[in-house]
Amino acid sequence: MDTVSILPPDSIGKGFIPEEYIPEGKDEYYLRNSQNPCDENKWRHLRSEEIEKLERNGNICDDWSSVLVTEQFNTAAVRNNEFFGLVRIGNIRDVVLVHHELRVPAGITNSVIITCDIGDDTAIHDVRYLSHFIIGDRCILHSINGMHTTNYAKFGNGSIKEGEQESARIWLNLMNESGSRAIVPFNGIIAADAYLWAKYRDDSMLQERLKTITQLSSDFHLGYYGTTGDQCVIRNSLAIKDVRIGSHCYIKGVHKLKNLTINSSESEPTMIGEGVELVNGIIGYGCHIFYGCKAVRFVLGDNSNLKYGARLIHSFLGDNSTVSCCEVLNNLIFPAHEQHHNNSFLIASVVMGQSNIAAGTTIGSNHNSRANDNEVQAGRGFWPGLCASVKHSSRFASF
């Protein structure tokens, strides 16, 4: 039910994990500390003169004793902010961070920070709401409407947390719109894993074991924080919720990122651009997603691309693939797939890779009746001609 409740004034940034879910002898920060381990001697409380300078700079805090800093802390670089809960701030030196044409000073300005860990020499400017995130070193967060994490965040994995019902689990309806071949996604899944799960539905023991293994692959405890790795740049974006972001990731102008793992590294950086909306997904290393793309309940393999308004829904797109200007629903697509043209529509299929889908192709499903979807399985090298429309259960040999 959508209601607005009233809580005490000291409730912001506290009680992230309900008391009944905190193990004996632990506090509500125990998972946060495991995600961001560091020497406790690194942190210190603010000195009285520093608090005075921060307040003169327009900063507000409900309890300054809960703001911890390092010895290299530049009060002049922290202006016009609100702090709530336990906030730990790394080194802030008098330096400028540069990314492409963007140059910003290290520091925190015009932002609301709620219970976060902030890395060394990071720039956070005009972030209206930053809550329960661990930010890496030398990151740039600039002009963001909201960036927060819930205590039940799963980061795109199909696990459920303690206290949740089975209905909260995320499934991907691959190969068939009816959901009869649904799988549970997890970070690190490859196309072969998805194929074994979706194909052999008659092996009930296999199905149960795959589900159990996936559930055990991620921790079921409540209270994990969203993260950004080192040297991430996030700018001019609207809503970011329950997201785990790898290092050297570049995010610009997105509309919505929700319940995602975004893998990224210095050697394989992932980039996400203007007008993008991504919900309930796993994104591989070195991916590029730009220009109004939408993806919901999906897995995107390493070094793959979505661009120019592509739609990826209830689908697995394998490594080294590109989907551009078209719609892909309920598919399992192996690596090295290419699909272009505005009118291209791929549905209810498994395509075994090294494939090219030309304009207008529909391939699977049957929208002329209310019968169950027809499925198409195409071997490697599948290359249908222009305006092809199969729409019947078929198998195509490789090449």
Phi, psi and chi 1 to 4 in degrees:
 res  aa     phi    psi   chi1   chi2   chi3   chi4
   1 MET       -  132.7 -177.9 -179.1  -62.3      -
   2 ASP   -84.3  100.8  -70.3  -28.9      -      -
   3 THR  -132.9  159.6   59.8      -      -      -
   4 VAL  -110.5  118.0  176.7      -      -      -
   5 SER   -99.7  163.4  -58.3      -      -      -
   6 ILE  -114.5  128.4  -65.1  177.9      -      -
   7 LEU  -123.4  165.6  -62.2  174.5      -      -
   8 PRO   -62.1  156.7  -21.6   31.9      -      -
   9 PRO   -65.4  -20.3   21.7  -33.3      -      -
  10 ASP   -95.4   16.0   61.3  -10.9      -      -
  11 SER   -89.1  -11.7   59.4      -      -      -
  12 ILE   -71.9  127.2  -58.7  179.1      -      -
  13 GLY    82.4    6.5      -      -      -      -
  14 LYS  -127.6  156.1  -61.1  177.0 -177.9  176.9
  15 GLY    71.9   30.3      -      -      -      -
  16 PHE   -59.3  -41.6 -174.4   58.8      -      -
  17 ILE  -106.1  125.2  -53.6  175.4      -      -
  18 PRO   -56.3  143.2  -24.1   33.5      -      -
  19 GLU   -55.4  -35.0  -70.3 -173.2    6.3      -
  20 GLU   -68.9  -12.7   61.4  -91.5   26.8      -
  21 TYR  -106.6    8.1  -66.1  111.2      -      -
  22 ILE   -94.6  120.7  -60.0  175.7      -      -
  23 PRO   -59.5  153.4  -22.1   32.7      -      -
  24 GLU   -59.5  134.1 -173.9  176.1   -6.7      -
  25 GLY    83.8    1.8      -      -      -      -
  26 LYS  -111.9  168.2  -56.1  -72.2 -173.6  179.4
  27 ASP  -120.8 -178.2   59.5   22.2      -      -
  28 GLU   -72.4   -4.0   65.8  169.7  -58.3      -
  29 TYR  -103.3    9.2  -54.3  119.5      -      -
  30 TYR   -66.3  -36.5   80.7  101.4      -      -
  31 LEU   -74.9  -38.0  -69.4  174.9      -      -
  32 ARG   -57.4  -44.1  169.6 -174.9  178.4  176.7
  33 ASN   -66.9  -32.3  -67.3  -26.1      -      -
  34 SER   -72.8  -30.8   69.6      -      -      -
  35 GLN   -75.0  -29.0  -72.2  179.8  -89.0      -
  36 ASN  -130.9   65.9 -172.0   30.2      -      -
  37 PRO   -70.4  136.7   26.0  -33.2      -      -
  38 CYS  -159.7  164.2   57.1      -      -      -
  39 ASP   -66.5  124.5 -175.1    0.3      -      -
  40 GLU   -60.4  -25.0  -69.5 -174.0    2.4      -
  41 ASN   -70.7  -10.6  -64.7  -36.0      -      -
  42 LYS   -66.2  -33.0  172.4 -178.0  178.8  178.7
  43 TRP   -95.2  150.2  -51.8  110.2      -      -
  44 ARG  -144.4  161.5   65.5  171.6  177.3   84.2
  45 HIS   -79.1  157.9  -69.2  -75.4      -      -
  46 LEU   -68.4  143.8  -69.2  165.0      -      -
  47 ARG   -81.4  158.1  -57.5 -177.6 -179.2  100.9
  48 SER   -59.5  -39.4   58.2      -      -      -
  49 GLU   -68.6  -30.4   63.0  -88.8   17.7      -
  50 GLU   -69.4  -40.4  -70.6  174.7  -35.1      -
  51 ILE   -61.6  -42.6  -65.4  174.2      -      -
  52 GLU   -61.1  -43.0  -69.0  177.4    6.3      -
  53 LYS   -65.7  -41.3  -70.0  179.3 -178.6  178.5
  54 LEU   -62.9  -41.7  -71.4  170.7      -      -
  55 GLU   -67.5  -36.6  -69.7  179.2  -19.3      -
  56 ARG   -65.4  -27.1  -76.2 -159.2  -60.1  -91.1
  57 ASN   -82.5    6.5  -71.1  -16.2      -      -
  58 GLY    87.7   14.2      -      -      -      -
  59 ASN   -86.2  146.4  -63.2  -72.3      -      -
  60 ILE  -128.3  141.2  -60.9  172.2      -      -
  61 CYS  -148.0  139.6 -177.2      -      -      -
  62 ASP   -73.2  -23.8   61.7  -20.5      -      -
  63 ASP  -158.7   99.7  179.3    9.5      -      -
  64 TRP   -62.7  -21.7  -75.8  113.2      -      -
  65 SER   -68.2  -15.1   68.2      -      -      -
  66 SER   -93.2    2.0   63.7      -      -      -
  67 VAL  -100.5  116.1  176.1      -      -      -
  68 LEU  -110.3  143.6  -56.3 -179.7      -      -
  69 VAL  -136.5  177.7  -62.9      -      -      -
  70 THR  -104.1  179.0   65.0      -      -      -
  71 GLU   -66.7  -30.2  -76.4  -58.3  -34.4      -
  72 GLN   -91.1   78.3  -73.5 -170.6  -58.3      -
  73 PHE  -125.7  119.3  179.5   66.9      -      -
  74 ASN  -102.9  101.8  179.3   12.5      -      -
  75 THR   -62.9  -28.5   56.2      -      -      -
  76 ALA   -66.4  -20.5      -      -      -      -
  77 ALA   -91.2    3.7      -      -      -      -
  78 VAL  -120.0  108.2 -178.5      -      -      -
  79 ARG  -141.1  139.0  -57.6 -172.3  -52.9  -83.9
  80 ASN    57.6   49.0  -58.9  -39.1      -      -
  81 ASN  -119.8  163.1  -56.9  -65.8      -      -
  82 GLU  -120.6  130.0  -65.8 -177.9   56.0      -
  83 PHE  -117.0  136.7  -64.3   99.7      -      -
  84 PHE  -136.7  146.2  -60.9   92.5      -      -
  85 GLY    69.9 -167.8      -      -      -      -
  86 LEU   -78.8  111.2  176.3   61.0      -      -
  87 VAL  -117.7  126.5  176.5      -      -      -
  88 ARG  -117.6  123.2  -60.9 -172.3  -69.5 -154.5
  89 ILE  -115.8  125.5  -56.3  172.4      -      -
  90 GLY   -75.3 -168.0      -      -      -      -
  91 ASN   -57.3  135.7  -63.3  -21.5      -      -
  92 ILE  -124.9  105.7  -59.6  179.9      -      -
  93 ARG  -101.4  167.2  -63.7 -179.0  -63.5  166.0
  94 ASP   -82.7   75.0 -172.7   12.8      -      -
  95 VAL  -134.1  164.5  -63.9      -      -      -
  96 VAL  -116.2  134.1  172.6      -      -      -
  97 LEU   -97.1  136.9  -56.5 -179.3      -      -
  98 VAL  -124.1  129.2  180.0      -      -      -
  99 HIS  -140.9  113.3 -178.1  -96.4      -      -
 100 HIS    53.7 -124.4  -62.2  169.6      -      -
 101 GLU   -86.1   -6.2   78.2  -70.0   -9.5      -
 102 LEU   -85.5  126.6 -178.5   66.0      -      -
 103 ARG  -129.1  118.9  -66.5  172.8  178.1 -115.6
 104 VAL  -136.7  147.0  -66.2      -      -      -
 105 PRO   -76.7  147.7   27.9  -34.4      -      -
 106 ALA   -62.9  141.4      -      -      -      -
 107 GLY   143.8 -175.1      -      -      -      -
 108 ILE  -133.1  121.6  -52.9  171.0      -      -
 109 THR  -140.1  145.8   63.1      -      -      -
 110 ASN    52.1   45.9  -54.4  -44.7      -      -
 111 SER  -136.8  159.6  -59.8      -      -      -
 112 VAL  -111.4  119.6  175.2      -      -      -
 113 ILE  -117.0  121.0  -48.1  -65.3      -      -
 114 ILE  -123.3  111.1  -57.2  172.7      -      -
 115 THR    49.8   67.9  -43.3      -      -      -
 116 CYS  -131.1  156.8  -67.7      -      -      -
 117 ASP  -107.2  130.2  -75.4   -7.6      -      -
 118 ILE  -121.4  128.4  -61.9  169.2      -      -
 119 GLY   -74.8 -176.1      -      -      -      -
 120 ASP   -73.2  140.6  -65.3  -20.3      -      -
 121 ASP    50.2   45.7  -65.3  -35.1      -      -
 122 THR  -100.0  147.2  -77.3      -      -      -
 123 ALA  -112.5  117.5      -      -      -      -
 124 ILE  -123.7  108.2  -59.8  176.5      -      -
 125 HIS  -132.1  128.9  -57.2  -63.9      -      -
 126 ASP    58.0   47.6  -62.1  -61.5      -      -
 127 VAL  -104.1  107.7  179.3      -      -      -
 128 ARG   -68.7  -25.7  -64.2 -177.7  179.7  178.2
 129 TYR  -157.4  108.7 -169.6   88.7      -      -
 130 LEU  -123.4  112.3  177.7   62.2      -      -
 131 SER  -135.4  129.5  173.6      -      -      -
 132 HIS    55.2   54.4  -64.1   91.7      -      -
 133 PHE  -126.7  149.7 -104.0   87.2      -      -
 134 ILE  -109.9  112.2  -61.9  171.4      -      -
 135 ILE  -100.5  132.9  -52.0  -61.5      -      -
 136 GLY   -76.2 -173.8      -      -      -      -
 137 ASP   -78.4  146.1  -62.4  -22.3      -      -
 138 ARG    53.4   42.9  -62.0  179.9  -59.1  -73.3
 139 CYS   -94.3  157.1  -69.3      -      -      -
 140 ILE  -122.6  118.1  -61.7  175.5      -      -
 141 LEU  -117.4  114.5  -85.2   57.9      -      -
 142 HIS  -138.5  123.8 -168.4  -80.6      -      -
 143 SER    57.2   69.1  -61.9      -      -      -
 144 ILE  -123.8  131.3  -57.8  170.8      -      -
 145 ASN   -69.2  -47.8  -95.1   15.5      -      -
 146 GLY  -158.8  139.5      -      -      -      -
 147 MET  -147.6  102.7 -168.6  169.2  165.6      -
 148 HIS  -146.9  166.9   75.9  -77.7      -      -
 149 THR  -129.9  137.7  -52.3      -      -      -
 150 THR   -91.1  162.1   61.3      -      -      -
 151 ASN   -72.2  -14.3   63.3    9.8      -      -
 152 TYR  -104.1   18.0   53.5   83.9      -      -
 153 ALA   -57.9  135.1      -      -      -      -
 154 LYS  -115.0   -9.2  -53.9  168.7 -172.2   68.2
 155 PHE    55.5   42.3  -50.8  109.3      -      -
 156 GLY    87.4  -10.6      -      -      -      -
 157 ASN   -77.2  148.0  -66.3  -73.9      -      -
 158 GLY   -86.8   32.7      -      -      -      -
 159 SER   -91.2  168.7   56.9      -      -      -
 160 ILE  -121.8  151.3   56.2  175.9      -      -
 161 LYS   -94.8  162.7  -64.8  -68.5 -174.3  175.1
 162 GLU   -58.2  135.6   53.5 -171.0  -23.3      -
 163 GLY    89.2   -9.2      -      -      -      -
 164 GLU   -91.5  153.0  -71.5 -170.6  -40.3      -
 165 GLN   -85.6  161.5  -58.6  -62.0  -44.1      -
 166 GLU   -58.8  -28.3  179.8   62.9   30.8      -
 167 SER   -63.7  -16.5   58.9      -      -      -
 168 ALA   -80.5   -8.2      -      -      -      -
 169 ARG   -73.0  139.6 -168.4 -174.7  -57.6  -85.1
 170 ILE   -89.4  127.3  -63.3  -63.8      -      -
 171 TRP  -118.7  149.8  -66.8   82.2      -      -
 172 LEU  -109.5  122.9  -54.9 -173.3      -      -
 173 ASN   -88.3   81.2  -64.9  -27.3      -      -
 174 LEU   -82.9  150.9  -55.5 -176.1      -      -
 175 MET    68.4  -12.4  -58.8  166.4   58.0      -
 176 ASN  -160.9  131.3 -166.4  -58.0      -      -
 177 GLU   -68.9  -22.1  -73.5  178.6  -64.4      -
 178 SER   -74.4  -11.8   67.5      -      -      -
 179 GLY    86.0    5.0      -      -      -      -
 180 SER   -73.7   -9.3   58.1      -      -      -
 181 ARG  -122.5   31.5  -64.1 -169.4 -177.1  -82.0
 182 ALA   -66.6  146.2      -      -      -      -
 183 ILE  -127.8  164.4   72.1  163.0      -      -
 184 VAL  -104.3  122.4  177.8      -      -      -
 185 PRO   -78.2  156.1   30.7  -35.1      -      -
 186 PHE  -153.0  154.0   57.6   89.8      -      -
 187 ASN   -64.2  125.0 -170.8   28.3      -      -
 188 GLY   102.4   -4.9      -      -      -      -
 189 ILE   -63.8  142.1 -171.4  172.3      -      -
 190 ILE  -117.5  169.5   62.3  174.2      -      -
 191 ALA   -60.4  -36.1      -      -      -      -
 192 ALA   -64.2  -38.9      -      -      -      -
 193 ASP   -59.6  -47.9  -60.7  -33.3      -      -
 194 ALA   -62.8  -37.5      -      -      -      -
 195 TYR   -65.3  -46.6 -177.4   79.6      -      -
 196 LEU   -58.2  -42.1  -71.1  172.7      -      -
 197 TRP   -68.5  -47.6 -163.1  -33.6      -      -
 198 ALA   -76.9  -30.0      -      -      -      -
 199 LYS   -79.7  -45.3 -173.5   68.0  174.8  176.4
 200 TYR   -96.7   67.2  -62.3  104.0      -      -
 201 ARG   -72.8  -21.0  -52.5  -56.7  -69.9 -171.7
 202 ASP   -77.6  -14.5   55.6  -26.1      -      -
 203 ASP   -91.5   89.3 -168.8  -26.3      -      -
 204 SER   -65.0  -34.8   57.1      -      -      -
 205 MET   -67.0  -42.1 -177.0  176.2  -68.1      -
 206 LEU   -60.4  -44.7  173.0   64.8      -      -
 207 GLN   -60.6  -42.7  -63.8  -64.8  -46.4      -
 208 GLU   -69.0  -39.5 -169.6   58.7   36.1      -
 209 ARG   -67.7  -39.3  -71.1  -62.5  -62.1  144.1
 210 LEU   -61.7  -41.4  -71.8  171.6      -      -
 211 LYS   -65.1  -41.4 -178.6  179.2  174.3 -176.5
 212 THR   -65.5  -45.3  -59.2      -      -      -
 213 ILE   -59.8  -41.9  -69.0  169.8      -      -
 214 THR   -65.3  -41.7  -59.8      -      -      -
 215 GLN   -62.0  -39.0  174.5   64.4   33.2      -
 216 LEU   -77.8  -13.3  -65.7  175.7      -      -
 217 SER   -73.7  -15.6   67.5      -      -      -
 218 SER  -132.0  149.1   57.9      -      -      -
 219 ASP   -68.8  136.5 -165.0  -22.6      -      -
 220 PHE   -89.4   -3.0   67.7   94.2      -      -
 221 HIS   -71.4  148.0  -69.1  101.4      -      -
 222 LEU   -78.9  146.1  -64.2  171.8      -      -
 223 GLY   116.4   11.2      -      -      -      -
 224 TYR   -76.5  143.8  -79.6   92.7      -      -
 225 TYR   -93.1  151.9  -76.5   34.1      -      -
 226 GLY   -66.9  155.1      -      -      -      -
 227 THR  -138.3  151.7   58.5      -      -      -
 228 THR  -124.3  139.7   74.7      -      -      -
 229 GLY   -74.4 -172.8      -      -      -      -
 230 ASP   -71.1  148.4  -64.2  -22.3      -      -
 231 GLN    56.6   40.9  -60.2 -166.6   45.6      -
 232 CYS   -88.9  147.2  -72.2      -      -      -
 233 VAL  -124.8  120.7  176.7      -      -      -
 234 ILE  -128.7  121.7  -53.2  172.9      -      -
 235 ARG  -145.8  152.0   54.4 -176.0  -64.5 -157.3
 236 ASN    51.0   47.1  -58.6  -28.0      -      -
 237 SER  -123.0  160.8  -63.9      -      -      -
 238 LEU   -96.7  -79.2  -63.8 -179.4      -      -
 239 ALA  -120.6  123.7      -      -      -      -
 240 ILE  -129.2  117.3  -60.5  173.6      -      -
 241 LYS  -138.2  132.0  176.3 -177.4  177.5 -177.1
 242 ASP    53.9   58.2  -66.2   -9.3      -      -
 243 VAL  -126.6  137.3  179.4      -      -      -
 244 ARG  -112.7  118.4 -177.5  172.1  -72.3  163.0
 245 ILE  -117.1  128.6  -56.7  169.4      -      -
 246 GLY   -75.3  174.0      -      -      -      -
 247 SER   -70.9  155.1   62.5      -      -      -
 248 HIS    61.2   25.2  -63.6  -93.3      -      -
 249 CYS   -84.9  141.5 -174.8      -      -      -
 250 TYR  -118.7  118.8 -179.9   36.4      -      -
 251 ILE  -125.3  124.1  -61.7  172.3      -      -
 252 LYS  -140.5  124.9  176.0 -175.4  177.4 -177.2
 253 GLY    68.7   26.7      -      -      -      -
 254 VAL   -78.7  151.7  -61.1      -      -      -
 255 HIS   -87.1  -43.4  -73.4  177.2      -      -
 256 LYS  -156.7  128.1 -175.4  176.0 -173.5  178.0
 257 LEU  -126.2  120.5  -57.3  178.6      -      -
 258 LYS  -142.8  131.1  178.6 -178.8  177.3 -177.3
 259 ASN    54.2   67.9 -169.0   30.8      -      -
 260 LEU  -136.2  150.4  -56.9  170.3      -      -
 261 THR  -110.7  122.2  -70.6      -      -      -
 262 ILE  -112.5  102.2  -56.6  173.2      -      -
 263 ASN   -78.9  136.2  -69.5  -65.3      -      -
 264 SER  -161.3  149.3 -178.9      -      -      -
 265 SER  -150.1  171.5   67.1      -      -      -
 266 GLU   -61.7  -38.7 -176.9  175.7    7.9      -
 267 SER   -81.4  -23.4   59.3      -      -      -
 268 GLU  -136.2   72.5  -64.7  178.2  -69.1      -
 269 PRO   -73.3  141.9   26.9  -33.9      -      -
 270 THR   -98.2  141.3  -70.4      -      -      -
 271 MET  -128.7  132.6  -57.3 -179.7 -173.3      -
 272 ILE  -129.6  128.2  -57.3  175.5      -      -
 273 GLY  -122.0 -156.1      -      -      -      -
 274 GLU   -60.6  135.0  -65.4   82.7   -5.9      -
 275 GLY    71.7   11.2      -      -      -      -
 276 VAL   -80.4  142.4  168.2      -      -      -
 277 GLU  -129.8  119.3  -63.0 -179.1   14.0      -
 278 LEU  -129.6  128.5  -52.2  175.1      -      -
 279 VAL  -138.0  132.4  179.0      -      -      -
 280 ASN    58.7   67.7  -61.2  -26.6      -      -
 281 GLY  -150.6  166.6      -      -      -      -
 282 ILE  -118.9  125.8  -53.9  -70.9      -      -
 283 ILE  -117.2  127.0  -60.3  168.8      -      -
 284 GLY   -77.1  179.2      -      -      -      -
 285 TYR   -70.3  145.2  -69.7   91.7      -      -
 286 GLY    68.6   26.7      -      -      -      -
 287 CYS   -88.6  152.1  -69.5      -      -      -
 288 HIS  -125.9  123.5  -67.2  174.8      -      -
 289 ILE  -132.1  114.6  -52.4  171.2      -      -
 290 PHE  -141.5  162.1  -73.4  102.0      -      -
 291 TYR    60.3   66.5  -50.8  126.3      -      -
 292 GLY    75.0   18.5      -      -      -      -
 293 CYS   -71.4  150.3  -65.4      -      -      -
 294 LYS  -128.8  131.9  -43.9  -65.7 -178.9 -172.6
 295 ALA  -140.4  131.9      -      -      -      -
 296 VAL  -136.6  129.0 -179.9      -      -      -
 297 ARG    52.6   80.1  -61.0 -161.9 -178.1 -144.5
 298 PHE  -151.3  163.1   68.1   98.7      -      -
 299 VAL  -129.8  131.1  175.2      -      -      -
 300 LEU  -117.4  118.3 -168.7   63.0      -      -
 301 GLY   -70.4  173.6      -      -      -      -
 302 ASP   -61.7  142.9  -66.7  -16.2      -      -
 303 ASN    56.6   39.0  -58.0  -58.1      -      -
 304 SER  -110.5  162.5  -71.5      -      -      -
 305 ASN  -131.3  137.6  -57.0  -58.6      -      -
 306 LEU  -120.5  132.4  -63.7  179.3      -      -
 307 LYS  -155.8  162.7   54.6 -173.3 -179.2  179.1
 308 TYR    54.7   53.8  -56.9  124.7      -      -
 309 GLY    77.8   16.3      -      -      -      -
 310 ALA   -61.6  149.6      -      -      -      -
 311 ARG  -119.9  126.6  -57.2  -67.4 -168.3  -92.4
 312 LEU  -128.6  109.5 -175.1   69.1      -      -
 313 ILE  -132.9  130.6  -58.3  171.2      -      -
 314 HIS    48.1   49.4  -81.9  -74.2      -      -
 315 SER  -142.1  156.5  -67.6      -      -      -
 316 PHE  -117.2  117.7 -172.8  116.7      -      -
 317 LEU  -109.5  118.3 -178.5   64.3      -      -
 318 GLY   -71.2  177.1      -      -      -      -
 319 ASP   -59.9  153.8  -59.8  -13.1      -      -
 320 ASN    54.6   45.3  -57.0  -54.9      -      -
 321 SER  -122.5  161.4  -61.7      -      -      -
 322 THR  -138.0  128.7  -62.2      -      -      -
 323 VAL  -121.2  125.0  169.7      -      -      -
 324 SER  -136.4  132.9  175.3      -      -      -
 325 CYS    60.4   25.9  -49.6      -      -      -
 326 CYS  -148.4 -177.5   48.3      -      -      -
 327 GLU  -123.2  134.3 -164.0  162.8    9.8      -
 328 VAL  -131.5  115.0  175.1      -      -      -
 329 LEU  -127.5  132.8  -80.3   74.7      -      -
 330 ASN    56.7   55.0  -54.3   97.9      -      -
 331 ASN  -130.9  152.6  -65.3  -76.5      -      -
 332 LEU  -116.2  112.7  170.8   55.9      -      -
 333 ILE  -120.0  120.3  -56.3  172.4      -      -
 334 PHE   -76.6  171.9  -80.9   68.2      -      -
 335 PRO   -61.2  162.5  -27.3   36.3      -      -
 336 ALA    63.5   53.8      -      -      -      -
 337 HIS  -110.5  139.1  173.2   81.3      -      -
 338 GLU  -125.4  134.6  -68.4  -71.2  -38.6      -
 339 GLN  -148.8  126.5 -175.2  170.5  -12.5      -
 340 HIS  -137.0 -175.5  -54.9  -89.3      -      -
 341 HIS    79.0  138.1  -49.9  -60.5      -      -
 342 ASN   -61.6  -34.3  -79.2  -41.1      -      -
 343 ASN   -91.6    6.0   56.4  -30.4      -      -
 344 SER   -77.9  133.9 -176.5      -      -      -
 345 PHE  -139.6  114.8 -178.2   55.3      -      -
 346 LEU  -115.7  126.9  179.5   61.5      -      -
 347 ILE  -146.2  144.7 -174.8  169.6      -      -
 348 ALA    51.6   58.5      -      -      -      -
 349 SER  -144.4  158.6  -52.4      -      -      -
 350 VAL  -122.5  121.4   52.8      -      -      -
 351 VAL  -116.3  123.4 -178.3      -      -      -
 352 MET   -86.0   15.9  -55.8  -61.9  -74.7      -
 353 GLY   100.0  172.4      -      -      -      -
 354 GLN    50.0   45.8  -62.0  179.5    8.2      -
 355 SER  -122.2  161.7   45.8      -      -      -
 356 ASN  -140.9  121.4 -172.2  -62.0      -      -
 357 ILE  -101.7  117.1  -58.8  -64.4      -      -
 358 ALA   -88.3 -177.7      -      -      -      -
 359 ALA   -58.5  136.7      -      -      -      -
 360 GLY    81.0   -4.2      -      -      -      -
 361 THR   -65.7  132.3  -57.6      -      -      -
 362 THR  -107.0  -43.3  -58.3      -      -      -
 363 ILE    70.5  -81.0  -49.4  -60.8      -      -
 364 GLY   -99.1 -171.6      -      -      -      -
 365 SER    73.8  175.6 -168.7      -      -      -
 366 ASN  -155.2   95.4  177.9    9.4      -      -
 367 HIS   -94.0   14.5  -69.1  -71.0      -      -
 368 ASN   -93.8   -4.8  -64.3  -39.7      -      -
 369 SER  -147.0  179.7   75.3      -      -      -
 370 ARG   -98.1   13.4  -61.0 -176.9 -177.9 -139.0
 371 ALA   -70.9  166.4      -      -      -      -
 372 ASN   -60.4  153.1  -70.2  -27.8      -      -
 373 ASP   -61.0  143.0  -63.9  -24.2      -      -
 374 ASN   -85.9  141.6  -69.4  -63.7      -      -
 375 GLU  -110.4  143.8  -59.8  174.1    5.2      -
 376 VAL  -122.3  133.0  170.8      -      -      -
 377 GLN  -120.3  121.6  179.9  170.7  -34.5      -
 378 ALA  -118.7  131.3      -      -      -      -
 379 GLY   -72.9 -177.5      -      -      -      -
 380 ARG   -61.1  145.9  -74.2 -173.5  -57.5  153.1
 381 GLY    82.4   15.2      -      -      -      -
 382 PHE   -64.5  129.8 -173.4   56.6      -      -
 383 TRP  -146.3   72.2 -158.2  -71.0      -      -
 384 PRO   -69.2  152.5   26.4  -34.6      -      -
 385 GLY   -77.7  177.6      -      -      -      -
 386 LEU   -60.6  139.3  -68.4  172.9      -      -
 387 CYS    61.6   19.5  -60.4      -      -      -
 388 ALA   -64.3  144.7      -      -      -      -
 389 SER  -148.4  103.5  179.8      -      -      -
 390 VAL   -86.7  -63.9  178.6      -      -      -
 391 LYS    59.2   21.2  -66.3 -174.7  179.6  178.4
 392 HIS  -137.9  155.1  -66.2  -74.4      -      -
 393 SER   -63.3  118.2  -64.7      -      -      -
 394 SER  -146.3  159.5  -54.0      -      -      -
 395 ARG  -130.8  131.8  -66.2 -173.6   65.8 -174.3
 396 PHE  -116.0  132.1  -66.4   85.3      -      -
 397 ALA   -70.4  161.3      -      -      -      -
 398 SER   -61.0  140.8  -65.0      -      -      -
 399 PHE    52.2      -  -60.3   98.9      -      -
